[in-house]
């Protein structure tokens, strides 16, 4: 261990009773740790919130949908789409869907709904959110949202009737009887109250599409591929086909999350900045407290460069200790929240019942490194002050 680093650690570990140097060092480390942990926890919450919302939307809508610009029916096979899908065959699941507006009735109660007919390949997401019944869409079976079930007093095994809304005003109404085999709960009230799932053939019969479909859903293994794949499809598929990603469909929501992210991060970065100011104040006070010792060191031959290294090393030690403490505190609190769900939120507002925290170690590394570097920079001014101390003046009262 070189002498400046050794001397700086001795100062910070001073065992003298009531040592101001030690107290100032501890308070600086604690202040920086609190600031860093607040910033990291904010990042974890923002990451977790975006992940949960993204996963729920992608489960329902898929990552990419190909449909008609005017929401008309399209062929079940689209020329030019096959080669692109084949190139990504191991990275996605493709399925067809039929979607239309309908009226769901049980007894004298009725509610407007969106019926979506899906293939068996596209039902995996329903298994994750099913709260009652089974994912059985064979025959005249349907799966509905929990809010809709509560509103119409529907339970598993109940018989219901679906009417095609487009035919309600005519003399020949299209309708069919269905049995409820499953009830799902996603936490997103819009979906839980309005979506009804059935198989593709029953939806075809209800909306009379004669073998056509409303569109194609692509669910990707890696959602980062959605932009690239959608661009390829847009270049290949001409009008009247429209290619839309899950983020484009929910553009307003994702834009809102991006807009919220930066002000929140800025506000909590100010807390970390306060920790940096504490380091400057603490080191400046240490310089004043150790003026006599600095004078002695200079009088016995310590160069100004070596003296500066002592205080820069102090700043580095405080920065590393504060950053490390902040990281450990943030990781511990995140573990507590994710495992015990201490902080809960109203699900009908936030689409989740607790605050999730997603730990990205890349973010942890960046924040910790920058904070340690800033701590060293924060020690520059006190270091310059220490270098200007004259030995004769420092020892004039001894």
Legacy VTK file of the C-alpha trace (Angstrom):
# vtk DataFile Version 3.0
C-alpha trace
ASCII
DATASET POLYDATA
POINTS 398 float
0.000 0.000 0.000
1.499 3.380 -1.026
1.937 6.073 1.593
-0.822 8.535 0.481
-3.414 5.750 0.412
-2.208 4.403 3.773
-2.368 7.854 5.369
-5.871 8.550 4.009
-7.200 5.266 5.445
-5.577 6.056 8.810
-7.346 9.412 8.861
-10.714 7.859 8.033
-10.265 5.036 10.567
-9.131 7.307 13.376
-10.046 5.768 16.744
-9.609 8.977 18.685
-12.714 9.613 20.799
-14.946 12.206 19.183
-12.707 12.283 16.098
-14.284 14.730 13.656
-12.408 13.126 10.763
-14.012 9.758 11.365
-17.500 11.216 11.922
-17.247 13.314 8.746
-16.103 10.271 6.771
-18.946 8.084 8.053
-21.555 10.758 7.346
-20.187 11.286 3.834
-20.318 7.556 3.095
-23.844 7.282 4.539
-25.110 10.297 2.585
-23.692 8.992 -0.684
-25.053 5.484 -0.007
-28.578 6.835 0.563
-28.404 8.920 -2.618
-27.116 6.037 -4.752
-29.647 3.571 -3.337
-32.500 6.041 -4.022
-31.347 6.463 -7.620
-30.948 2.711 -8.186
-34.303 1.856 -6.599
-35.938 4.435 -8.862
-34.319 2.782 -11.883
-35.406 -0.674 -10.693
-39.015 0.498 -10.254
-39.134 2.144 -13.683
-37.652 -0.984 -15.287
-40.082 -3.247 -13.447
-43.123 -1.138 -14.278
-42.229 -1.011 -17.981
-41.514 -4.756 -18.105
-44.814 -5.767 -16.495
-46.867 -3.448 -18.706
-44.975 -4.558 -21.818
-45.393 -8.249 -21.035
-49.124 -7.929 -20.404
-49.749 -5.961 -23.586
-47.552 -8.286 -25.665
-49.351 -11.343 -24.265
-52.722 -10.044 -25.437
-51.781 -8.241 -28.650
-48.651 -10.120 -29.696
-45.510 -8.238 -30.701
-46.640 -7.668 -34.301
-50.060 -7.737 -35.953
-50.681 -7.800 -39.696
-54.178 -6.750 -40.728
-56.194 -4.690 -43.226
-55.850 -0.891 -43.125
-59.634 -0.561 -42.883
-60.055 -3.504 -40.483
-61.600 -5.647 -43.207
-61.006 -9.392 -43.427
-57.911 -10.692 -45.235
-56.863 -14.106 -46.613
-55.584 -16.662 -44.128
-52.384 -16.867 -46.190
-50.637 -13.685 -47.321
-48.368 -13.859 -50.350
-44.866 -12.603 -49.568
-45.143 -13.098 -45.827
-44.073 -16.748 -45.768
-40.333 -16.357 -46.606
-39.858 -13.682 -43.936
-41.604 -15.775 -41.290
-39.555 -18.833 -42.287
-36.321 -16.885 -41.746
-37.388 -16.202 -38.137
-39.176 -19.507 -37.623
-37.233 -20.437 -34.467
-37.715 -16.976 -32.937
-41.475 -16.515 -33.192
-44.896 -18.121 -33.074
-47.351 -17.150 -35.807
-51.104 -17.528 -35.441
-54.237 -16.189 -37.126
-57.019 -14.336 -35.358
-60.558 -13.149 -35.992
-61.790 -10.127 -34.087
-65.172 -8.453 -33.958
-67.649 -6.604 -31.778
-70.417 -8.609 -30.172
-73.030 -8.566 -27.446
-72.634 -11.126 -24.649
-75.875 -12.053 -22.911
-76.661 -14.198 -19.917
-80.307 -14.245 -18.987
-81.578 -10.675 -19.049
-78.111 -9.119 -18.594
-75.973 -8.154 -21.581
-72.707 -6.336 -22.235
-70.813 -5.223 -25.331
-67.572 -7.176 -25.817
-64.717 -7.782 -28.245
-64.653 -11.398 -29.404
-61.296 -12.750 -30.522
-61.068 -16.110 -32.202
-57.582 -17.607 -31.878
-55.747 -20.767 -32.875
-54.504 -23.304 -30.348
-50.934 -22.021 -30.919
-51.968 -18.645 -29.537
-53.505 -19.739 -26.221
-50.333 -20.130 -24.125
-50.656 -16.674 -22.553
-54.144 -17.495 -21.246
-52.703 -20.266 -19.058
-50.641 -17.670 -17.148
-53.598 -15.461 -16.248
-56.386 -18.025 -15.843
-57.932 -17.874 -12.354
-60.783 -20.357 -12.819
-61.579 -23.176 -15.206
-59.374 -24.461 -18.024
-58.004 -23.201 -21.332
-60.469 -25.212 -23.410
-61.629 -23.423 -26.547
-62.834 -26.486 -28.424
-66.369 -26.472 -29.751
-68.741 -23.808 -28.418
-66.486 -22.768 -25.525
-65.353 -19.296 -24.507
-62.982 -17.738 -21.965
-63.887 -14.343 -20.504
-62.347 -11.728 -18.188
-63.030 -11.713 -14.453
-64.549 -8.206 -14.393
-66.950 -9.175 -17.169
-67.850 -12.400 -15.346
-68.596 -10.485 -12.142
-70.603 -7.862 -13.992
-72.873 -10.442 -15.658
-72.750 -12.906 -12.737
-71.196 -15.615 -14.917
-69.435 -18.698 -13.542
-67.674 -21.709 -15.038
-70.091 -23.917 -16.981
-72.692 -21.198 -17.534
-74.342 -20.926 -20.938
-74.234 -17.557 -22.680
-75.225 -16.137 -26.056
-73.046 -14.025 -28.354
-74.677 -11.721 -30.933
-72.824 -10.166 -33.862
-73.442 -6.454 -33.250
-73.391 -5.713 -36.992
-76.576 -7.777 -37.442
-78.583 -6.546 -34.438
-80.424 -3.923 -36.475
-81.377 -6.356 -39.254
-84.068 -8.983 -39.565
-81.584 -11.883 -39.547
-79.372 -11.761 -36.487
-76.211 -13.869 -36.219
-75.876 -15.435 -32.796
-74.580 -18.562 -31.142
-74.684 -20.194 -27.731
-71.407 -20.706 -25.855
-70.304 -22.320 -22.601
-67.849 -20.499 -20.326
-64.892 -22.813 -19.618
-62.405 -20.310 -18.223
-62.129 -16.936 -16.503
-58.917 -14.889 -16.674
-57.564 -11.997 -14.629
-54.834 -9.832 -16.172
-55.035 -6.804 -13.891
-55.787 -4.591 -16.907
-59.425 -3.589 -16.501
-59.910 -2.765 -20.179
-59.035 -6.334 -21.156
-60.699 -8.048 -18.189
-64.001 -6.313 -18.876
-64.248 -6.506 -22.659
-62.361 -9.489 -24.119
-63.946 -12.846 -24.928
-61.855 -15.648 -26.459
-63.076 -18.542 -28.565
-61.634 -20.742 -31.304
-61.091 -19.569 -34.859
-63.888 -21.567 -36.485
-66.573 -20.372 -34.047
-65.502 -16.743 -34.543
-65.606 -17.304 -38.308
-69.168 -18.591 -38.027
-70.280 -15.745 -35.764
-68.885 -12.967 -37.969
-69.368 -14.787 -41.301
-65.849 -14.241 -42.684
-66.105 -17.278 -44.991
-62.631 -18.624 -44.276
-60.893 -15.257 -44.107
-59.326 -13.839 -40.940
-58.932 -10.440 -39.295
-55.156 -10.731 -39.288
-52.005 -12.527 -38.180
-50.310 -12.323 -34.778
-46.545 -12.753 -34.354
-45.253 -13.465 -30.853
-41.462 -13.159 -30.614
-39.027 -14.858 -28.279
-37.043 -11.590 -28.117
-39.204 -8.469 -28.271
-36.184 -6.448 -29.430
-36.660 -8.065 -32.856
-40.093 -6.496 -33.322
-38.871 -3.291 -34.991
-36.571 -5.116 -37.413
-39.161 -7.734 -38.351
-41.962 -5.193 -38.751
-39.757 -3.149 -41.084
-39.106 -6.222 -43.254
-42.826 -6.981 -43.407
-43.708 -3.368 -44.253
-41.231 -3.415 -47.137
-42.683 -6.667 -48.487
-46.414 -6.193 -47.889
-48.144 -3.453 -49.849
-51.557 -1.853 -49.353
-54.077 -2.890 -48.031
-51.950 -4.705 -45.436
-50.899 -2.836 -42.313
-48.072 -3.951 -40.014
-48.250 -2.667 -36.441
-46.038 -3.474 -33.457
-47.297 -3.665 -29.888
-45.520 -0.396 -29.063
-47.048 1.408 -32.034
-50.524 0.266 -31.036
-49.956 1.578 -27.498
-47.837 4.549 -28.534
-49.421 6.970 -26.043
-48.768 4.678 -23.068
-45.108 4.051 -23.921
-44.544 7.728 -24.702
-45.995 8.587 -21.289
-43.605 6.124 -19.616
-40.625 7.645 -21.462
-41.699 11.180 -20.537
-42.070 10.179 -16.873
-38.718 8.381 -16.714
-36.362 11.351 -17.139
-37.908 13.839 -14.670
-38.097 11.112 -12.023
-34.468 10.103 -12.591
-33.411 13.763 -12.513
-35.146 14.370 -9.181
-33.565 11.337 -7.541
-30.184 12.167 -9.084
-30.322 15.371 -7.047
-30.331 13.229 -3.894
-27.100 11.602 -5.072
-25.758 15.079 -5.867
-26.382 16.107 -2.259
-24.147 13.192 -1.262
-21.390 14.612 -3.482
-21.765 18.033 -1.849
-21.443 16.334 1.537
-18.115 14.869 0.421
-16.815 18.328 -0.513
-17.968 19.745 2.820
-16.565 16.841 4.828
-13.155 16.919 3.152
-12.980 20.705 3.495
-13.698 20.388 7.224
-11.106 17.613 7.490
-8.530 19.938 5.912
-9.334 22.546 8.563
-9.280 19.937 11.351
-5.955 18.496 10.172
-4.220 21.797 9.401
-1.543 21.169 12.070
-0.814 17.625 10.819
-0.649 18.888 7.229
1.844 21.543 8.313
3.994 18.906 10.032
3.935 16.626 6.973
4.960 19.484 4.704
7.703 20.589 7.092
9.297 17.123 7.062
9.385 17.036 3.277
6.054 15.740 1.942
5.576 17.207 -1.497
2.421 19.022 -2.535
1.724 16.257 -5.079
1.826 13.544 -2.397
-0.425 15.589 -0.134
-2.967 15.980 -2.924
-2.884 12.215 -3.448
-3.832 11.717 0.219
-7.055 13.715 -0.137
-7.865 12.319 -3.575
-7.491 8.852 -2.065
-9.904 9.885 0.698
-12.437 10.946 -1.906
-11.950 7.657 -3.762
-12.402 5.581 -0.583
-15.545 7.501 0.383
-16.869 7.159 -3.176
-16.270 3.406 -3.366
-17.638 2.788 0.138
-20.698 4.986 -0.455
-21.401 3.500 -3.884
-20.926 -0.034 -2.590
-23.169 0.614 0.394
-25.822 2.180 -1.831
-25.733 -0.777 -4.234
-26.042 -3.313 -1.401
-28.905 -1.356 0.193
-30.754 -1.030 -3.137
-30.332 -4.730 -3.951
-31.510 -5.754 -0.477
-34.611 -3.530 -0.561
-35.422 -4.738 -4.086
-35.148 -8.352 -2.949
-37.496 -7.640 -0.036
-40.042 -5.940 -2.304
-39.986 -8.604 -5.023
-40.285 -11.488 -2.566
-42.641 -10.084 0.068
-44.569 -7.445 -1.947
-44.310 -4.892 0.871
-45.485 -1.914 -1.223
-48.821 -2.549 -2.931
-50.719 -0.404 -5.442
-54.329 -0.391 -6.727
-54.418 -2.835 -9.623
-57.207 -1.089 -11.515
-54.983 2.010 -11.813
-51.473 0.584 -12.319
-52.301 -2.791 -13.983
-50.398 -4.589 -11.177
-51.015 -5.197 -7.480
-47.495 -4.437 -6.206
-44.471 -2.442 -7.315
-42.034 -4.732 -9.183
-38.308 -3.969 -9.157
-36.193 -5.199 -12.067
-32.457 -5.260 -11.366
-30.289 -4.470 -14.392
-26.675 -5.003 -13.369
-25.528 -2.861 -16.285
-27.355 0.095 -14.730
-25.894 -0.787 -11.316
-22.359 -0.793 -12.724
-22.818 2.523 -14.548
-24.307 4.329 -11.534
-21.690 2.948 -9.120
-18.778 3.812 -11.427
-20.004 7.344 -12.145
-20.689 8.030 -8.465
-17.218 6.828 -7.423
-15.659 8.990 -10.147
-17.712 12.018 -9.080
-16.605 11.456 -5.481
-12.980 11.740 -6.600
-13.807 14.920 -8.542
-15.610 16.271 -5.478
-12.380 15.947 -3.501
-10.394 18.155 -5.918
-11.297 21.497 -4.302
-10.460 20.376 -0.714
-7.247 18.890 -2.120
-6.252 22.244 -3.610
-7.015 23.930 -0.275
-4.786 21.433 1.532
-1.963 22.047 -0.935
-2.016 25.789 -0.233
-1.423 25.401 3.516
1.933 26.906 4.543
3.849 24.908 7.210
5.010 28.025 9.077
1.477 29.395 9.326
0.006 26.015 10.278
2.507 25.604 13.141
2.675 29.252 14.225
0.529 28.631 17.319
2.351 25.452 18.425
LINES 1 399
398 0 1 2 3 4 5 6 7 8 9 10 11 12 13 14 15 16 17 18 19 20 21 22 23 24 25 26 27 28 29 30 31 32 33 34 35 36 37 38 39 40 41 42 43 44 45 46 47 48 49 50 51 52 53 54 55 56 57 58 59 60 61 62 63 64 65 66 67 68 69 70 71 72 73 74 75 76 77 78 79 80 81 82 83 84 85 86 87 88 89 90 91 92 93 94 95 96 97 98 99 100 101 102 103 104 105 106 107 108 109 110 111 112 113 114 115 116 117 118 119 120 121 122 123 124 125 126 127 128 129 130 131 132 133 134 135 136 137 138 139 140 141 142 143 144 145 146 147 148 149 150 151 152 153 154 155 156 157 158 159 160 161 162 163 164 165 166 167 168 169 170 171 172 173 174 175 176 177 178 179 180 181 182 183 184 185 186 187 188 189 190 191 192 193 194 195 196 197 198 199 200 201 202 203 204 205 206 207 208 209 210 211 212 213 214 215 216 217 218 219 220 221 222 223 224 225 226 227 228 229 230 231 232 233 234 235 236 237 238 239 240 241 242 243 244 245 246 247 248 249 250 251 252 253 254 255 256 257 258 259 260 261 262 263 264 265 266 267 268 269 270 271 272 273 274 275 276 277 278 279 280 281 282 283 284 285 286 287 288 289 290 291 292 293 294 295 296 297 298 299 300 301 302 303 304 305 306 307 308 309 310 311 312 313 314 315 316 317 318 319 320 321 322 323 324 325 326 327 328 329 330 331 332 333 334 335 336 337 338 339 340 341 342 343 344 345 346 347 348 349 350 351 352 353 354 355 356 357 358 359 360 361 362 363 364 365 366 367 368 369 370 371 372 373 374 375 376 377 378 379 380 381 382 383 384 385 386 387 388 389 390 391 392 393 394 395 396 397
